Amino acid sequence: YGGRVSLIVSFLAVAIITILGIIAGGIAGYFGGAIDNIIMRICDILMCLPGFPILLIVGTLVEAAGIDLQYRIYYLMAFLTIISWSGTARLVRGQILSLREQEDMVAAEAMGYSTFRKIFKHLVANVMPQLIVQMTLSLGSMILYEASLSYLGLGAPEEYAAWGTMINSANDVNILQNY
């Protein structure tokens, strides 16, 4: 029960990160050129941002804005999702750059398939094993982010059982002495 908030928030964030990364990386890898350069420079900028310190700042701003406590963690994870898709986009782009020159893509081009179909049906399908590993690793990071924010009081409120709030409440001296 205590992991419900942590896991739901983390799974949602990883799913959205993966979708954004597939779209951006697929477009960058397939088209290349100026589009690739623009998307990858955006990824470079986002990858330079330190996630947790920025989350602390945004958490403080969200708290100061008076947003309801039960929705605060969703705002923070949405912000984290916006700045975290760049790693997945780079992974997808790199795989598509190597896959787009293979014979099945030449055959898809000769058959007149649409660009959307070539990218998302043929190329992204071949990237799925790497994406599954990326999603698994990202899930652990998202759980740690959520638990850390909740422990510091910037995430889920104490009324909700999240792993960070449970660890924070264990710091209470009465709990440690009586149990």
N, C-alpha and C positions, 0 to 999 in steps of 0.2 A: 504494500500500500504506500509505503514511503517513497518508492521509486516512481510512482505514477506521474507526478508532475515533471520530474527530471527526464524520464524516458519519453514522454509525449513531446515535450518541448524540443528535446534533442533529435528525435526522429523527424519531426516536422522541419527543423532547421536543416538537417542533412538532406532531406528530400528536396527542399527548395534550392539548396546549394548545388545539388547534383543537376537539377533541371536547368538552372541558370548557367552552370558550367558547360553542360552539353550544348546548349544553344549557342553560347558565345564561342566555345572552342570549336564546335562544328562549323560555324560560319567562318571563323578565322582560318581554320585548317583547309577548308574546301576552296575558298575563294583566293586566299593568299593576298599578296600585294599590299595595297594601301589599307584595305580593310583589316588584314592581318596585323599590320603595324599599329593601327589605331587601337584595336582590341588588346593587343599584347602590351602596349604602353599603359593602357588603363590597368591591366593586370599587374604590371610592374609597380605602379603607384599603390595599388591596393595591397600588394604583398609587402610593401615597405612599412605599412602602418602597423604599429604594435597593437594587437587585438585587445588584450586585457586592460592595459592602461586607458585606452580609448573607451572601453566598456565601463570602466569606473567613472569616467567623466560624463559619458552619456547617461549612466545610471543616476548620477547626481542631478543632472539636468532634468531627467524624467521625473525624479522625485520632487524637484523644485517646481515643476510644471503642474503638480497636483494631480497627476494621473492616478486612477484608482489602483490600489495595491495589488489586487488580484490580476490586473492586466500588465503590470510593470514588466514582469519577466518576458512576456511575449513581445513587448516593444524592444527590449534589449536583445533578445534572440533574433528579431527581425533585422535589427541594425547589424548584428554579428553576421547574419546571413548575407546582407548586402556587401559587406567587406570581405567575405570569405570564399566567394565562388571562384576566385582567380586561380587557385591551385588546380581545381577540377578542370577549368577551361584550358589551362596549359597542358594537362594530361591528355585531354580529348584532342586538342590541336596537334600535339606531337604524334599521337597514334594515327590521326586522319592524314597527316602529311605523308606518313609512310604507306598507309593503306590505299590512298587515292590513285596511286600509280600501278596498282595490281590489275591483273587481267579481268577480274569480275567487274571492276569499275569501267574498264574500257568497253566491256560488253554492255553494261548498263547505259553508257553513253551512246553506243551504237543502236541500242533499242529505243532510244529517245525518252528515257525516263526523266521525270522532272527533277530539278535540283533538290527540292525538299525530300523526295523519295530516295535519291541517291545518298544524301547526307544521313537522314534519320532512319532509313530502313536498312541500308547496306553498310554504311560506314560505322554508325554508332552501335549497331548490333555487334560488330566485331570488336568494339572497345569495351563491351560490358564486363568481361572478366577483370580488367583493370579498374573499372568503375566500382565494382563490388568491393574490391580491396580498399579503394579510396573512401568509399562510404563507411566501411567498417572502421577504418582508422579515424575518420572525421567524427563518428558517433562518440568515441571515447573523449575526444577533445571537447565536443559540445556538452557532454555530461559534466566534465570538469569545469567548464566555464559556468554552467548553470549552478552547480554546487558551490563554486567559489563565490559567485554573486549572491546566492541565497545565504551563505555563511556570513558574508559581510553585511547583510541586511538590505542589499540592493536588488535582490531577486524576488523569489516567491515570499509572500508574507508568512508570518509564523503560524497563522491559522491553518495553512496548507502544509501537509507533510511532504516536504522535499528533502533530499539528502543533505543539502547545505543547511537548511533550517534545523534539521534533526541534530546535526553535529554542533551547531551553534547553541541549541538548547541543552546539549550535554555539557557545555561549559559552565552551566549554572552550578554553583557550589553545593546547593541542597541536593541536587540529583546525584552528584558524585559521592556525597557523604552518606546519603540514605539508602542507596542501592548498591 
